[in-house]
Amino acid sequence: MRFLVTGGAGFIGSALANRLAREGHHVRVIDDLSAGDPARLSPAVNLTRGNVTDKPKLWRLLNNVDCVYHLAARVSVPESILYPREYETANVGGTVALMEAMRDAGVQRVVLASSGAIYGEQPRQPVTEDMAPRPSSPYAVSKLAAEYYVSTIGSLWGIETVALRIFNAYGPGQPIPPTHAPVIPQFMKQALGGGSLVVFGEGEQTRDFIYIDDVVEALVTAATAGGIDRQVINIGLGQETSMNMLVQTIERVTGRETHVLHVRAESGGVSRLVADLTLARKWLSYEPKVDLEMGLRLLLERDPQFQVAKTNN
């Protein structure tokens, strides 16, 4: 098959593109490299630097493509609070431009990487796809809007669509930016370096952490699965982990005792969030294989930045 992966030089996108290339598919990637890194990609992947709002470039890349994976997005919740307009432009405007280009090129299926963040604060857990979204950040709003645009435009123009609401993905190669870093690589770095782990609130807020290989498996399956047109599907581990539990697991995996600094004046976000996987099992035969402790051990083993940290300490 022929695939286009938007945002394909990013953390999840590159893992997906490399997997598809290993399986013998023809893989094209478009990425503006604002957060992506070409070094992540296999030589078998064809990378084009560009933005998903560049329709002439998209027309060329979409030629003879069977399925598009749309992962191009800005993804930081705290950053979106500071720059909501930029998130609307990239995550919503970019999605609409891509759907227009797909219509023009005659591409028949798109898999959207959405987010568990769209649920917000919910009255019960685990969250199911039929719950009313309560997005609590511009990032979450932009992902919800992208879902609606993809589904509605797909219905109007005869494009098969599926949105995977990916929860807190982590794994080797996940970048640690100087601000708004994802919690798992940041905590791992601090634990190995002897620094403090900053936990907002009391640390009892929960998340659903999903290892990158399980995310990629779901994405790969979604390209060819039958009966999933217009479906929205949760992709997580299905296990609820508090920040305090995460710290304890990192200590166990690294063999380091950490110093936790609780910042109680700042909210830790929604109080609870864990995915119900019923639809994922039904439509994608999805069953995550890597639990949190195993995933952290694989992260420690496979990510070069943590190998360096272990050596230096």
C-alpha positions in Angstrom: 0.0 0.0 0.0 0.9 3.7 -0.4 0.7 5.9 2.7 1.1 9.6 3.5 1.9 10.3 7.1 1.5 14.0 8.0 3.7 15.0 11.0 5.7 11.8 10.2 9.0 13.0 11.6 7.5 13.5 15.1 7.5 11.0 17.9 4.5 8.9 17.0 4.6 9.7 13.3 8.2 8.5 12.8 7.5 5.2 14.7 4.5 4.6 12.5 6.3 5.5 9.2 9.3 3.3 10.0 7.0 0.4 10.9 5.1 0.7 7.6 8.3 0.9 5.6 9.7 -2.2 7.3 6.5 -4.0 6.2 7.3 -3.1 2.6 4.8 -0.3 2.1 5.6 2.9 0.1 5.6 5.6 2.8 5.7 9.4 2.2 6.0 11.9 5.1 5.3 15.6 5.2 6.6 17.5 8.2 7.5 21.1 8.7 10.2 20.0 11.2 9.1 22.5 13.8 9.1 19.6 16.3 10.0 16.6 14.0 13.5 15.3 13.4 14.5 13.7 10.0 17.1 11.6 11.9 14.2 9.5 13.3 13.2 8.2 9.9 14.4 5.2 8.0 16.1 5.8 4.7 13.2 3.9 3.1 10.8 6.7 4.1 10.4 9.6 1.6 10.4 12.9 3.6 9.2 16.2 2.2 9.6 19.3 4.3 6.4 21.3 4.2 3.2 22.3 5.9 -0.2 20.6 5.6 -1.7 23.9 4.6 0.4 23.8 1.4 -2.2 22.3 -1.0 -0.1 22.2 -4.2 2.6 20.2 -2.2 -0.1 17.9 -0.8 -1.6 17.2 -4.2 1.7 15.9 -5.4 2.3 13.8 -2.3 -1.3 12.4 -2.3 -0.9 11.0 -5.9 -1.9 7.3 -5.8 -2.0 7.2 -2.0 -4.3 4.6 -0.5 -4.5 6.0 3.1 -3.5 9.1 4.9 -2.4 9.2 8.6 -3.0 12.7 9.9 -0.6 13.3 12.8 0.6 16.8 12.0 -0.4 19.0 15.0 0.8 21.1 17.8 0.5 18.9 20.9 1.3 20.8 24.2 -1.6 21.5 26.5 0.2 24.2 28.5 1.5 25.8 25.3 -2.0 25.9 23.8 -3.3 27.9 26.7 -0.7 30.6 25.9 -1.1 30.4 22.1 -4.6 29.3 21.3 -4.7 31.0 17.9 -1.6 29.1 16.7 -3.3 25.8 17.8 -6.4 26.6 15.9 -4.4 27.4 12.8 -2.3 24.3 12.9 -4.6 21.7 14.2 -7.9 22.8 12.7 -7.0 24.8 9.6 -4.3 22.2 8.7 -6.9 19.4 9.0 -9.4 21.1 6.8 -6.7 21.9 4.2 -5.6 18.2 4.2 -9.2 17.0 3.7 -9.7 19.4 0.8 -6.5 18.1 -0.8 -7.6 14.5 -0.3 -10.9 15.2 -2.0 -9.1 16.7 -5.0 -6.7 13.8 -5.2 -9.3 11.1 -4.7 -7.8 9.5 -1.6 -10.3 7.2 0.0 -9.3 6.8 3.7 -7.8 9.0 6.5 -6.9 7.9 10.0 -6.8 10.9 12.4 -4.6 10.9 15.5 -6.9 12.5 18.0 -6.5 12.7 21.8 -7.9 11.5 25.0 -7.6 15.1 26.2 -10.9 15.9 24.6 -12.8 14.2 27.4 -11.8 16.6 30.1 -13.4 16.2 33.6 -15.9 13.3 33.4 -18.4 12.0 36.0 -17.2 8.4 35.7 -14.2 6.4 34.6 -13.1 4.7 32.3 -14.2 7.1 29.6 -16.2 5.8 26.7 -16.4 7.3 23.2 -20.1 8.2 23.6 -19.5 10.6 26.5 -20.0 14.3 25.9 -16.6 15.9 25.5 -15.6 18.5 28.0 -12.3 19.8 26.6 -10.4 21.9 29.1 -7.7 23.4 26.9 -7.4 24.9 23.5 -5.4 21.9 22.4 -8.3 19.6 23.4 -10.8 21.9 21.6 -8.6 21.8 18.5 -8.5 18.0 18.4 -12.3 17.8 18.9 -12.8 20.3 16.1 -10.5 18.2 13.9 -12.5 15.1 14.6 -15.8 16.8 13.6 -14.2 18.3 10.4 -12.8 15.0 9.4 -16.0 13.1 9.9 -18.3 15.7 8.4 -16.1 16.4 5.4 -15.5 12.7 4.9 -19.3 12.0 4.9 -19.9 14.8 2.4 -17.1 13.8 0.0 -17.1 10.0 0.3 -13.9 9.6 2.3 -13.7 6.9 4.9 -12.6 8.3 8.2 -11.6 7.0 11.6 -10.3 9.0 14.6 -8.1 7.3 17.2 -8.2 9.1 20.6 -4.7 8.4 21.8 -4.1 8.8 25.5 -0.7 9.5 27.1 1.8 8.0 24.7 5.5 7.5 25.6 8.5 5.5 24.5 12.0 5.7 23.1 12.8 8.8 21.1 10.2 11.0 22.7 11.8 14.5 22.9 12.2 16.5 26.1 11.8 20.1 25.2 13.0 22.8 27.7 9.4 23.8 28.5 6.2 21.8 28.6 8.0 18.4 28.5 5.9 15.2 28.5 5.8 13.8 32.0 7.4 10.3 31.6 10.6 11.3 29.8 10.9 14.4 32.0 10.5 12.3 35.2 12.9 9.7 33.9 15.5 12.3 33.1 15.2 13.9 36.5 15.3 10.6 38.4 18.5 9.5 36.6 20.1 12.9 36.9 19.4 13.3 40.7 17.0 16.2 40.1 13.6 16.9 41.7 10.4 15.6 40.2 7.9 18.3 40.1 4.3 17.1 40.7 1.4 19.4 40.5 -1.3 19.3 43.2 -1.2 16.3 45.5 -0.2 13.9 42.7 -3.4 11.9 42.9 -4.5 12.9 39.4 -4.5 9.9 37.1 -3.7 9.2 33.5 -3.6 6.3 31.0 0.0 5.8 29.8 0.4 3.8 26.6 3.6 2.5 25.1 4.5 3.7 21.6 4.5 0.1 20.1 0.9 -0.4 21.1 -0.1 3.0 19.6 1.5 2.1 16.3 -0.1 -1.3 16.3 -3.5 0.3 16.5 -2.7 2.9 13.8 -1.5 0.2 11.4 -4.6 -1.9 11.9 -6.9 1.1 11.4 -5.7 1.6 7.8 -7.3 -1.6 6.6 -9.9 -2.6 9.3 -13.4 -3.0 7.9 -16.6 -1.4 9.3 -14.9 1.5 11.1 -15.9 4.4 8.8 -16.8 7.4 11.0 -15.8 5.6 14.1 -14.0 7.3 17.1 -11.9 4.8 19.1 -10.0 5.1 22.3 -6.4 3.9 22.3 -4.8 3.5 25.7 -3.5 0.9 28.1 -6.8 0.9 30.0 -5.0 1.2 33.3 -5.3 4.2 35.6 -2.0 5.5 37.1 -1.7 8.4 39.5 1.3 10.7 39.3 2.4 9.4 42.7 2.2 5.8 41.4 4.2 6.8 38.3 7.0 8.2 40.5 7.1 5.0 42.5 7.3 2.9 39.4 10.1 5.0 38.0 12.0 4.7 41.2 11.6 0.9 41.0 12.7 0.7 37.4 15.7 3.1 37.7 16.8 1.9 41.2 16.9 5.6 42.2 15.3 7.3 45.1 13.8 10.6 44.0 13.0 13.9 45.6 9.4 14.9 44.8 8.5 18.6 44.8 4.7 19.1 45.1 3.5 22.3 43.6 0.1 22.5 45.2 -0.6 26.0 44.0 -0.9 24.7 40.4 -3.5 22.3 39.1 -2.5 19.0 37.8 -5.3 19.1 35.2 -8.3 16.8 35.1 -8.5 14.6 38.2 -8.9 11.2 36.5 -8.6 9.9 33.0 -8.4 6.3 31.8 -9.6 4.8 28.5 -12.4 2.2 28.0 -11.1 -0.1 25.3 -14.3 -1.9 24.3 -14.5 -0.4 20.9 -10.8 -0.8 20.2 -11.1 -4.5 20.9 -14.2 -4.7 18.8 -13.1 -2.9 15.7 -9.3 -3.2 15.8 -8.8 -6.5 17.8 -6.7 -4.2 19.9 -5.0 -5.6 23.0 -2.1 -3.6 24.5 0.9 -5.8 25.2 3.2 -3.5 27.3 2.2 -2.5 30.8 3.6 0.6 32.4 6.5 -1.0 34.3 7.6 -3.0 31.2 7.3 0.1 29.1 9.5 2.1 31.4 12.1 -0.7 31.4 12.0 -0.7 27.6 12.4 3.1 27.6 15.4 2.8 29.9 16.9 0.1 27.7 16.3 1.5 24.3 16.5 5.3 24.5 20.0 6.6 24.1 19.5 9.7 26.1 18.8 7.6 29.2 21.7 5.4 28.5 23.9 8.5 28.8 22.2 9.6 32.0 22.8 6.1 33.6 26.5 6.2 32.5 27.0 9.7 34.0 25.6 8.7 37.3 
